Amino acid sequence: MPETGGYLDRVYDVDTPEAMRVFYDDWAETYDAELAANGFGSPARVAAALARFSPDRDAPVLDFACGTGLSGAALVQEGFGCIDGVDISEGMLAQARRKGIYRRLWRMKPGGAIGAEPGVYAAITAVAAISPGAAPADLIAPLIDLLPRCGLFALTLNDYAIEQGYLDPIDGAVAQGECELLMRERGGHFPTIGLGSTVLVLRRL
């Protein structure tokens, strides 16, 4: 196993937006190696789920909290060709730029606006992005609001997030008729530490 600094052991303890930005900046250089060493399965699972329901893989996709671009690379593998990314960490974005797969990348301020116009993206992904140690559950509603009618939202919620009520905004959006739930499937997230994640795909109504 490569020497990676053990950031994964500490990420779920980061508790403020600014501390999170610094943490991910510090992690950026070794992020891909550490996640690969821990069997990170969620990017491929989300990309495959989105491909299953997407009518047009040339339509623009927003990769929310794109990190170093692992999620974007998985989308490319599924045939998606127009991907933008946003993240709070400039260090992570620098790594994503090196992959050469994004049309556009930008940094949002921790706790600030996402910076995308409503209706622009046919789909939004959030892979390992909304959980303790990452974005809060209250970003789910603004992400749904960015979608046009019939737009797709594909995301993961890890086991910690589900235990802490991160499903509530999704259940609320479905109950209020804002979205329909197309898929909900639990699978591997970080197998080496026994942590799973649930992939969900929503369609905006």
Residue pairs with C-beta under 8 A, 6 or more apart in sequence:
1 37
2 30
2 33
2 34
2 37
4 30
4 33
4 34
4 37
5 27
5 30
5 34
6 34
7 23
7 26
7 27
7 30
7 31
7 34
8 34
8 35
8 38
8 190
8 193
10 23
11 23
11 27
11 133
11 134
12 131
12 132
12 133
12 160
13 133
14 20
14 23
14 133
17 88
17 110
17 111
18 110
20 88
20 110
20 133
20 134
21 88
21 89
21 110
24 31
24 67
24 87
24 88
24 89
24 91
24 92
25 89
25 90
25 91
25 92
26 91
27 34
27 91
27 92
28 68
28 89
28 91
28 92
28 94
28 95
29 91
29 95
31 67
31 68
31 92
31 95
32 68
32 70
32 95
35 70
35 190
37 192
38 190
38 191
38 192
38 193
39 188
39 190
39 191
39 192
40 70
40 128
40 189
40 190
41 187
41 188
41 189
41 190
41 191
41 197
42 71
42 127
42 128
42 156
42 188
42 189
42 197
42 199
43 70
43 71
43 73
43 74
43 127
43 128
44 74
44 77
45 156
45 185
45 187
45 188
45 197
45 199
46 71
46 74
46 125
46 127
46 154
46 155
46 156
46 199
47 71
47 74
47 75
47 77
47 78
47 80
47 125
48 78
49 154
49 183
49 185
49 199
49 201
50 61
50 75
50 78
50 80
50 123
50 125
50 152
50 154
50 201
51 57
51 78
51 79
51 80
52 183
52 201
53 152
53 154
53 182
53 183
53 201
53 203
54 80
54 122
54 123
54 152
56 122
57 78
57 79
57 80
57 81
58 80
58 81
58 82
59 82
59 121
59 122
59 123
60 82
60 83
60 84
60 103
60 120
60 121
60 122
61 75
61 80
61 82
61 83
61 84
61 121
61 122
61 123
61 124
61 125
62 83
62 84
62 85
62 86
62 116
62 120
62 121
62 123
62 124
62 125
62 146
63 69
63 71
63 72
63 75
63 83
63 84
63 85
63 86
63 102
63 124
63 125
63 127
64 85
64 86
64 114
64 124
64 125
64 126
64 129
64 135
64 143
65 86
65 87
65 88
65 126
65 127
65 128
65 129
65 130
65 134
65 135
66 72
66 85
66 86
66 87
66 92
66 93
66 96
66 102
66 105
67 87
67 89
67 92
67 95
67 96
67 128
67 129
68 92
68 95
68 96
68 99
69 85
69 95
69 96
69 99
69 101
69 102
70 127
71 125
71 127
71 128
72 83
72 85
72 96
72 99
72 101
72 102
73 99
73 101
74 127
75 83
75 125
76 83
76 101
82 103
83 101
83 102
83 103
84 102
84 103
84 104
84 105
84 106
84 116
84 121
85 93
85 96
85 102
85 104
85 105
85 106
86 105
86 106
86 107
86 108
86 114
86 115
86 116
87 93
87 96
87 105
87 107
87 108
88 107
88 108
88 109
88 110
89 107
90 107
93 105
93 106
93 107
96 102
96 105
97 105
106 115
108 114
108 115
114 139
114 142
114 143
114 146
116 146
117 146
118 145
118 146
118 147
118 148
119 146
119 147
119 148
120 146
121 146
121 147
121 151
122 148
122 151
122 152
123 147
123 151
123 152
123 153
123 154
124 143
124 146
124 147
124 151
124 152
124 153
124 154
125 153
125 154
125 155
126 135
126 143
126 153
126 154
126 155
126 156
127 155
127 156
128 134
128 156
128 158
128 189
128 197
129 135
129 155
129 156
130 136
130 137
130 139
130 140
130 155
130 156
130 157
130 161
130 166
131 157
131 158
131 160
131 161
131 166
132 160
132 161
132 164
137 161
137 164
137 165
137 166
137 168
137 169
138 169
140 155
140 166
140 169
140 170
140 173
141 169
141 173
143 153
144 153
144 173
144 178
144 179
144 202
144 204
147 153
147 204
148 204
149 204
149 205
150 203
150 204
151 203
151 204
152 182
152 201
152 202
152 203
152 204
153 179
153 200
153 201
153 202
153 203
153 204
154 199
154 200
154 201
154 202
155 199
155 200
156 189
156 197
156 198
156 199
156 200
157 166
157 167
157 197
157 198
157 200
158 189
158 195
158 196
158 197
158 198
159 189
159 195
159 196
159 197
160 195
161 167
162 198
170 179
170 181
170 200
170 202
173 179
173 202
174 180
174 181
174 202
177 205
178 204
178 205
179 202
179 203
179 204
179 205
180 202
180 203
180 205
181 200
181 201
181 202
182 201
182 202
182 203
183 199
183 200
183 201
184 198
184 199
184 200
185 198
185 199
186 196
186 197
186 198
186 199
187 196
187 197
187 198
187 199
188 196
188 197
189 195
189 196
189 197
